[in-house]
């Protein structure tokens, strides 16, 4: 079994890492150093992709390059804006969306602008569950921008999604490392 340091180095090659020393220390405190050293590769990805409370009590992403998304997360329109912001962050600068706004109630939608083109996506309302077509729609804008990145999702039997946005080379490397199947959200690269 690879050491924690080796797993972190492998993930760094794929653009995935803890956002700060504080994030790593919080993860170690929560898991225990021995516990963190023995976690599976996919569990480590999940922990890096999570959030934690920083010293100021603000919820911030633990890492870069991966997002552990609880799909039961939509309570108002601001939550959809946060989802879009986090998806944009995963692209590592390859996608810039402006004027992101959302509506959530009896109906739901997200609007944004990319390179002068307006986008409007109607979404399904299902209590507090995210409409995952939003991720596919943002991926479509990313694809149209000629970015080498694609949104990919790890298979899960839970309400959680593990999202990454790798280049082809990073995708291939993650495929060698991952214990769970994953692939592009749009079904093909």
Sine and cosine of phi, psi and omega as CSV:
sin_phi,cos_phi,sin_psi,cos_psi,sin_omega,cos_omega
0.00,0.00,0.68,-0.73,0.00,-1.00
-0.93,0.36,0.53,-0.85,0.06,-1.00
-0.96,0.29,0.25,-0.97,0.05,-1.00
-0.85,0.53,-0.69,0.73,-0.01,-1.00
-0.88,0.47,-0.64,0.77,0.03,-1.00
-0.92,0.39,-0.66,0.75,0.03,-1.00
-0.89,0.46,-0.69,0.72,0.01,-1.00
-0.90,0.43,-0.62,0.79,0.03,-1.00
-0.91,0.41,-0.67,0.74,0.04,-1.00
-0.88,0.48,-0.68,0.73,0.01,-1.00
-0.92,0.39,-0.61,0.79,0.01,-1.00
-0.87,0.49,-0.59,0.80,0.07,-1.00
-0.86,0.51,-0.43,0.90,-0.01,-1.00
-0.99,-0.12,0.15,0.99,0.01,-1.00
0.98,0.18,0.30,0.96,-0.04,-1.00
-0.92,-0.40,0.81,-0.59,-0.02,-1.00
-0.31,-0.95,0.29,-0.96,0.12,-0.99
-0.90,0.43,0.62,-0.78,-0.06,-1.00
-0.94,0.35,-0.45,0.89,-0.05,-1.00
-0.38,-0.93,0.23,-0.97,0.09,-1.00
-0.89,0.46,-0.61,0.80,0.03,-1.00
-0.87,0.50,-0.67,0.74,0.01,-1.00
-0.88,0.47,-0.69,0.72,0.04,-1.00
-0.89,0.46,-0.70,0.72,-0.01,-1.00
-0.89,0.45,-0.63,0.77,0.05,-1.00
-0.89,0.45,-0.68,0.73,0.01,-1.00
-0.89,0.45,-0.66,0.75,0.03,-1.00
-0.90,0.44,-0.69,0.73,0.02,-1.00
-0.88,0.48,-0.66,0.76,-0.04,-1.00
-0.95,0.32,-0.59,0.80,-0.09,-1.00
-0.99,-0.14,-0.34,0.94,-0.19,-0.98
0.98,0.18,0.60,-0.80,-0.06,-1.00
-0.88,0.47,-0.65,0.76,0.02,-1.00
-0.91,0.42,-0.66,0.75,0.01,-1.00
-0.89,0.45,-0.67,0.74,0.00,-1.00
-0.93,0.37,-0.58,0.81,0.01,-1.00
-0.92,0.39,-0.44,0.90,-0.08,-1.00
-0.99,-0.17,0.03,1.00,-0.03,-1.00
-0.95,0.33,0.46,-0.89,0.06,-1.00
-0.93,0.37,0.26,-0.97,0.03,-1.00
-0.85,0.52,-0.73,0.69,-0.03,-1.00
-0.91,0.41,-0.61,0.80,0.05,-1.00
-0.91,0.41,-0.61,0.79,0.04,-1.00
-0.91,0.42,-0.68,0.73,0.08,-1.00
-0.83,0.56,-0.71,0.71,-0.01,-1.00
-0.88,0.48,-0.65,0.76,0.00,-1.00
-0.94,0.33,-0.64,0.77,0.05,-1.00
-0.91,0.42,-0.57,0.82,-0.04,-1.00
-0.99,0.15,-0.04,1.00,-0.02,-1.00
-0.99,0.12,-0.23,-0.97,0.04,-1.00
-0.82,-0.57,0.33,-0.95,0.08,-1.00
-0.54,-0.84,0.31,-0.95,0.08,-1.00
-1.00,0.07,0.86,-0.52,0.01,-1.00
-0.98,0.20,-0.04,-1.00,-0.07,-1.00
-0.86,0.51,-0.46,0.89,0.01,-1.00
-1.00,0.03,0.02,1.00,0.00,-1.00
0.99,0.15,0.32,0.95,0.00,-1.00
-0.99,-0.15,0.70,-0.71,0.04,-1.00
-0.97,0.24,0.87,-0.50,-0.05,-1.00
-0.74,-0.67,0.42,-0.91,0.04,-1.00
-0.89,0.45,0.67,-0.75,0.04,-1.00
-0.96,0.29,-0.51,0.86,-0.11,-0.99
-0.60,-0.80,-0.04,-1.00,0.04,-1.00
-0.86,-0.51,0.59,-0.81,0.12,-0.99
1.00,0.00,-0.07,1.00,0.02,-1.00
-0.48,-0.88,0.53,-0.85,0.02,-1.00
-0.69,-0.73,0.83,-0.55,0.10,-0.99
-1.00,-0.07,0.98,-0.20,-0.12,-0.99
-0.98,-0.22,0.85,-0.53,0.18,-0.98
-0.99,0.13,0.90,-0.44,-0.12,-0.99
-0.96,0.27,-0.13,0.99,0.10,-1.00
-0.99,-0.14,0.96,0.28,-0.23,-0.97
-0.68,-0.73,0.14,0.99,-0.10,-1.00
-0.96,-0.27,0.94,-0.35,0.00,-1.00
-0.90,-0.43,-0.36,0.93,0.07,-1.00
-0.34,-0.94,0.05,-1.00,-0.06,-1.00
-0.86,0.51,-0.57,0.82,-0.01,-1.00
-0.86,0.50,-0.49,0.87,0.01,-1.00
-0.92,0.40,-0.61,0.79,0.06,-1.00
-0.92,0.39,-0.60,0.80,0.06,-1.00
-0.89,0.45,-0.66,0.75,0.04,-1.00
-0.89,0.46,-0.63,0.78,0.03,-1.00
-0.88,0.48,-0.74,0.68,0.01,-1.00
-0.88,0.47,-0.70,0.72,0.03,-1.00
-0.85,0.52,-0.66,0.75,-0.01,-1.00
-0.94,0.35,-0.61,0.79,0.06,-1.00
-0.89,0.45,-0.69,0.73,0.03,-1.00
-0.87,0.49,-0.67,0.75,0.01,-1.00
-0.87,0.50,-0.61,0.80,0.01,-1.00
-0.89,0.46,-0.43,0.90,-0.03,-1.00
-0.98,0.22,-0.08,1.00,0.06,-1.00
0.81,0.58,0.69,0.72,0.07,-1.00
1.00,-0.03,-0.10,1.00,-0.02,-1.00
-0.97,0.26,-0.33,0.94,-0.03,-1.00
-0.76,-0.64,0.81,-0.59,0.07,-1.00
-0.88,-0.48,0.88,-0.48,0.07,-1.00
-0.92,-0.39,0.70,-0.71,-0.02,-1.00
-0.92,-0.39,0.33,-0.94,0.10,-1.00
0.77,0.63,0.70,0.71,0.01,-1.00
-0.95,0.30,0.81,-0.59,0.07,-1.00
-0.62,-0.79,0.30,-0.95,-0.05,-1.00
-0.50,-0.87,0.32,-0.95,0.12,-0.99
-0.74,-0.68,0.63,-0.77,0.04,-1.00
-0.55,-0.84,0.84,-0.54,0.00,-1.00
-0.10,-0.99,-0.83,-0.56,0.09,-1.00
-0.93,0.38,-0.48,0.88,0.11,-0.99
-0.82,-0.57,0.21,-0.98,0.02,-1.00
-0.56,-0.83,0.56,-0.83,0.09,-1.00
-0.39,-0.92,0.33,-0.94,0.13,-0.99
-0.77,-0.64,0.68,-0.74,0.07,-1.00
-0.83,-0.56,0.53,-0.85,0.09,-1.00
-0.32,-0.95,0.09,-1.00,0.03,-1.00
-0.76,-0.65,0.69,-0.73,0.06,-1.00
-0.68,-0.73,0.84,-0.54,0.01,-1.00
0.76,0.65,0.69,0.72,0.06,-1.00
0.99,0.15,-0.05,1.00,-0.01,-1.00
-0.96,-0.27,0.77,-0.63,0.03,-1.00
-0.99,0.13,0.62,-0.79,0.07,-1.00
-0.82,-0.58,0.66,-0.75,0.06,-1.00
-0.68,-0.73,0.84,-0.54,-0.01,-1.00
-0.85,-0.53,0.89,-0.46,0.13,-0.99
-0.97,0.23,0.67,-0.74,-0.07,-1.00
-0.84,-0.55,0.45,-0.89,0.08,-1.00
-0.98,0.21,0.61,-0.79,0.11,-0.99
-0.98,-0.20,0.84,-0.54,0.03,-1.00
-0.65,-0.76,0.98,0.22,-0.04,-1.00
0.83,0.56,-0.85,-0.53,-0.03,-1.00
-0.95,-0.31,0.38,0.93,0.01,-1.00
-1.00,0.00,0.68,-0.73,0.04,-1.00
-0.93,0.35,0.59,-0.81,0.16,-0.99
-1.00,0.08,0.94,-0.34,-0.11,-0.99
-0.93,0.36,-0.20,0.98,0.07,-1.00
-0.90,0.43,-0.35,0.94,0.07,-1.00
-0.85,0.52,-0.68,0.74,0.00,-1.00
-0.90,0.44,-0.66,0.76,0.02,-1.00
-0.91,0.42,-0.63,0.78,0.02,-1.00
-0.91,0.42,-0.70,0.71,0.03,-1.00
-0.90,0.43,-0.62,0.78,0.07,-1.00
-0.87,0.49,-0.62,0.79,0.04,-1.00
-0.88,0.47,-0.65,0.76,0.06,-1.00
-0.91,0.41,-0.65,0.76,0.04,-1.00
-0.88,0.48,-0.70,0.71,0.02,-1.00
-0.88,0.47,-0.68,0.73,-0.02,-1.00
-0.92,0.39,-0.35,0.94,-0.02,-1.00
-0.99,0.11,0.03,1.00,0.00,-1.00
0.93,0.36,0.36,0.93,0.09,-1.00
-0.93,0.36,0.56,-0.83,0.09,-1.00
-0.98,0.19,-0.04,1.00,-0.05,-1.00
-1.00,-0.06,0.44,-0.90,0.08,-1.00
-0.65,-0.76,0.61,-0.79,0.11,-0.99
-0.96,0.28,0.75,-0.66,0.00,-1.00
-0.77,-0.64,0.46,-0.89,-0.06,-1.00
-0.74,-0.67,0.67,-0.74,0.09,-1.00
-0.99,0.11,0.65,-0.76,0.05,-1.00
-0.88,0.47,0.63,-0.78,-0.01,-1.00
-0.52,-0.85,0.61,-0.80,0.08,-1.00
-0.99,-0.12,0.26,0.97,-0.05,-1.00
-0.86,-0.51,-0.06,-1.00,0.04,-1.00
-0.99,0.12,0.08,1.00,-0.01,-1.00
-0.99,-0.12,0.56,-0.83,0.13,-0.99
-0.86,-0.51,0.61,-0.80,0.11,-0.99
-0.93,-0.37,0.94,-0.33,-0.08,-1.00
-0.95,-0.31,0.64,-0.77,0.12,-0.99
-0.71,-0.70,0.25,-0.97,0.03,-1.00
-0.66,-0.75,0.95,0.32,-0.11,-0.99
-1.00,0.04,0.25,-0.97,0.27,-0.96
-0.98,0.22,0.11,-0.99,0.02,-1.00
-0.87,0.50,-0.68,0.73,-0.02,-1.00
-0.90,0.44,-0.67,0.74,0.04,-1.00
-0.91,0.41,-0.62,0.78,0.04,-1.00
-0.86,0.50,-0.72,0.69,0.01,-1.00
-0.89,0.46,-0.68,0.73,0.01,-1.00
-0.91,0.43,-0.69,0.73,0.05,-1.00
-0.87,0.49,-0.59,0.81,0.04,-1.00
-0.88,0.47,-0.55,0.83,0.06,-1.00
-0.95,0.31,-0.53,0.85,-0.11,-0.99
-1.00,-0.02,-0.56,0.83,-0.15,-0.99
-0.94,0.34,0.54,-0.84,0.06,-1.00
-1.00,-0.09,-0.24,0.97,-0.04,-1.00
-0.90,-0.44,0.59,-0.81,0.05,-1.00
-0.90,0.43,0.57,-0.82,0.10,-0.99
-0.50,-0.87,0.33,-0.94,0.01,-1.00
-0.22,-0.98,0.07,-1.00,-0.02,-1.00
-0.88,0.48,0.62,-0.78,-0.01,-1.00
-0.91,0.41,-0.44,0.90,0.01,-1.00
-1.00,0.09,0.03,1.00,0.08,-1.00
1.00,-0.06,-0.40,0.92,0.04,-1.00
-0.53,-0.85,0.39,-0.92,-0.04,-1.00
-0.95,0.32,0.00,0.00,0.00,0.00
